[in-house]
């Protein structure tokens, strides 16, 4: 996946996880709360992967730009 897609998917998973947690709390369902927390954490991880990919891409572009200026 690309960095943007990872970030978007991560945000969606995080949001869905928060909704599940809230629904689980509202109805007293601990299993649903736990599933929501797991999905939220998964989303946070996906966002981190997306940010890391973007940082690597930006670093590579900066290095390439620098090298091209030196030539």
PAVEXBA-203478 format. One line per 8 residues: number of its first residue (from 1); for each residue x, y, z of C-alpha. Coordinates in steps of 0.001 Angstrom, whole numbers, always signed. Each point is the difference from the previous one (the first is absolute). Example, Ala and Ser with C-alpha at 12.3 -4.5 7.8 and 13.67 -1.06 7.14 Angstrom:
REM PAVEXBA-203478
1) +12300,-4500,+7800  +1370,+3440,-660
This chain:
REM PAVEXBA-203478
1) +0,+0,+0  +1054,+3572,-512  +581,+2344,+2903  -3242,+1919,-544  -2061,-3161,-273  +1582,-1362,+3202  -810,+3215,+1839  -3614,+54,-1231
9) -559,-3677,+791  +1531,+563,+3422  -2266,+2935,+741  -3041,-2023,-1064  +984,-2929,+2215  +693,+2308,+2910  -3378,+1704,-388  -1849,-3322,-330
17) +1810,-1269,+3075  -1075,+3024,+1996  -3605,-523,-1085  +141,-3674,+1028  +1448,+947,+3369  -2744,+2546,+584  -2710,-2442,-1024  +1500,-2665,+2227
25) +51,+2376,+2965  -3579,+1099,-689  -1365,-3545,+46  +2461,-1413,+2531  +1646,-2358,-2502  +3643,-447,+1015  +778,-2146,-3057  -1137,+2766,-2353
33) +2052,+2517,+1972  +3099,-2205,-316  -570,-483,-3740  -329,+3760,-359  +3220,+625,+1897  +1842,-2560,-2155  -1310,+1637,-3182  +974,+3437,+1287
41) +3553,-1194,+684  +159,-1617,-3444  -1025,+3324,-1531  +2656,+1870,+1942  +2592,-2469,-1281  -1154,+419,-3590  +259,+3760,+317  +3528,-336,+1383
49) +977,-2183,-2968  -1425,+2592,-2383  +1905,+2803,+1707  +3224,-2027,-100  -441,-722,-3704  -583,+3689,-670  +3110,+942,+1979  +2139,-2480,-1950
57) -1413,+1279,-3285  +638,+3613,+1005  +3546,-834,+1093  +743,-1787,-3252  -1354,+2932,-1999  +2074,+2467,+2002  +3138,-2108,-542  -742,-250,-3712
65) -580,+3744,-279  +3256,+682,+1835  +1928,-2419,-2222  -1455,+1562,-3156  +1026,+3496,+1146  +3574,-1198,+589  +294,-1425,-3522
